[in-house]
Amino acid sequence: MNYYSPTSLTQFTNVKDIREANYHMMLLSWMKILGLEIQGEISTSKGRMDAVLKKNDLIVVIEIKYSLIKSLNRMVDEAITQITDKEYYKPYADKNIILLGVAIKDREILCKLKPLEIQT
């Protein structure tokens, strides 16, 4: 599992990035405390997914968006779109995959779960 350390937060150049990183840390910590297998910041050839939750043959690909300006609905849709456009699910194609978009705006949170539907 990847963690952010206080020194790694210096890589972020603005308050938005630091706040989003803090929410990433909280999500990863909560899932780990619950005893779930979760990995954060997984690099792929098309980008870096925020997290992947694994439980038997179930995979949840997680993308988190944070903004004080954008609407929660827009951010959660952007998160799901990013997962599908960048094909973050591909390494887990032999598993049951659920996409999870998480949108955070100040003290409001919206989540959207979507089963992966691969068009053949």
Backbone torsions as a table, in degrees:
resi	resn	phi	psi	omega
1	MET	NA	135.5	178.5
2	ASN	-92.7	136.7	177.6
3	TYR	-120.7	153.1	169.8
4	TYR	-88.7	133.8	174.1
5	SER	-103.8	161.6	179.0
6	PRO	-54.7	-34.6	179.8
7	THR	-74.6	-29.6	179.8
8	SER	-71.6	-20.4	178.8
9	LEU	-67.5	-16.9	178.8
10	THR	-68.8	-14.6	177.2
11	GLN	-70.0	-19.5	-179.0
12	PHE	-86.0	136.4	-171.2
13	THR	-99.0	-9.5	180.0
14	ASN	-144.0	168.3	-176.3
15	VAL	-62.2	-37.4	179.2
16	LYS	-58.4	-46.6	-179.4
17	ASP	-64.0	-40.4	179.2
18	ILE	-65.2	-43.2	179.2
19	ARG	-64.3	-42.6	179.0
20	GLU	-63.1	-40.7	177.7
21	ALA	-61.9	-38.0	177.5
22	ASN	-63.1	-41.2	177.7
23	TYR	-66.4	-36.5	175.3
24	HIS	-59.3	-47.7	-179.3
25	MET	-59.7	-43.0	-179.7
26	MET	-63.3	-45.3	-179.5
27	LEU	-61.1	-47.8	179.9
28	LEU	-61.7	-40.6	179.9
29	SER	-65.7	-44.7	-179.9
30	TRP	-60.9	-45.7	-179.1
31	MET	-63.8	-40.4	179.2
32	LYS	-65.2	-42.3	178.3
33	ILE	-60.9	-35.4	178.5
34	LEU	-74.8	-2.5	177.6
35	GLY	85.7	15.4	-178.7
36	LEU	-91.7	149.8	177.0
37	GLU	-85.0	115.1	-178.6
38	ILE	-137.0	140.9	176.1
39	GLN	-122.3	143.5	179.8
40	GLY	-116.3	154.0	174.8
41	GLU	52.5	62.9	-178.6
42	ILE	-95.2	120.6	-178.7
43	SER	-81.5	140.6	173.2
44	THR	-128.3	177.3	178.9
45	SER	-69.6	-16.5	-177.4
46	LYS	-111.0	0.9	-179.5
47	GLY	156.6	-159.6	-179.1
48	ARG	-134.5	117.9	178.7
49	MET	-80.7	149.3	-176.5
50	ASP	-69.4	-43.5	-178.4
51	ALA	-164.2	156.2	173.3
52	VAL	-133.6	125.7	178.0
53	LEU	-102.4	130.8	-177.8
54	LYS	-122.5	131.8	175.8
55	LYS	-147.5	104.3	-175.9
56	ASN	55.8	-120.9	179.8
57	ASP	-99.7	18.1	176.0
58	LEU	-101.5	131.8	177.6
59	ILE	-123.1	131.3	174.3
60	VAL	-117.0	114.6	177.8
61	VAL	-92.2	123.5	-171.2
62	ILE	-115.6	131.8	173.0
63	GLU	-127.9	130.5	-176.8
64	ILE	-112.4	134.6	175.8
65	LYS	-123.3	141.6	179.4
66	TYR	-134.2	134.1	174.9
67	SER	-163.3	148.2	171.8
68	LEU	-94.4	-7.9	-174.6
69	ILE	-105.9	-49.1	-176.2
70	LYS	-70.3	155.3	176.8
71	SER	-75.2	154.4	177.8
72	LEU	-60.1	-42.9	-179.4
73	ASN	-62.0	-41.8	179.2
74	ARG	-64.1	-45.2	-178.7
75	MET	-64.6	-41.8	-178.4
76	VAL	-66.8	-36.8	175.7
77	ASP	-67.3	-38.9	176.6
78	GLU	-62.6	-37.7	179.9
79	ALA	-64.3	-47.8	179.4
80	ILE	-63.7	-42.6	178.9
81	THR	-61.9	-41.3	178.9
82	GLN	-61.5	-42.5	179.3
83	ILE	-60.9	-45.0	-177.6
84	THR	-74.3	-43.4	-178.7
85	ASP	-63.6	-39.1	-178.5
86	LYS	-92.0	2.9	174.8
87	GLU	52.3	44.6	179.4
88	TYR	-61.9	-20.8	-176.6
89	TYR	-79.5	-17.0	-171.1
90	LYS	-53.2	-41.3	-179.5
91	PRO	-64.0	-12.5	-175.6
92	TYR	-115.2	23.1	-172.8
93	ALA	-58.8	-22.2	-179.5
94	ASP	-88.6	7.4	-178.0
95	LYS	-115.4	170.7	170.4
96	ASN	-81.1	121.8	-172.4
97	ILE	-116.3	133.0	173.4
98	ILE	-121.3	136.8	176.9
99	LEU	-97.3	135.0	179.4
100	LEU	-126.0	113.9	173.4
101	GLY	-99.6	132.3	179.2
102	VAL	-123.1	126.1	178.5
103	ALA	-116.8	132.8	-178.6
104	ILE	-127.8	128.9	178.5
105	LYS	-137.0	103.7	-176.5
106	ASP	54.7	-107.5	-178.4
107	ARG	-108.5	17.0	178.8
108	GLU	-111.5	142.4	178.9
109	ILE	-134.4	138.4	174.6
110	LEU	-132.1	134.4	178.4
111	CYS	-122.0	149.2	176.4
112	LYS	-137.3	122.4	176.1
113	LEU	-100.9	136.9	179.7
114	LYS	-143.8	121.1	174.6
115	PRO	-64.9	141.7	-179.4
116	LEU	-73.2	129.3	175.9
117	GLU	-118.5	104.7	-179.0
118	ILE	-90.3	124.0	178.8
119	GLN	-82.9	128.9	178.0
120	THR	-113.3	NA	NA
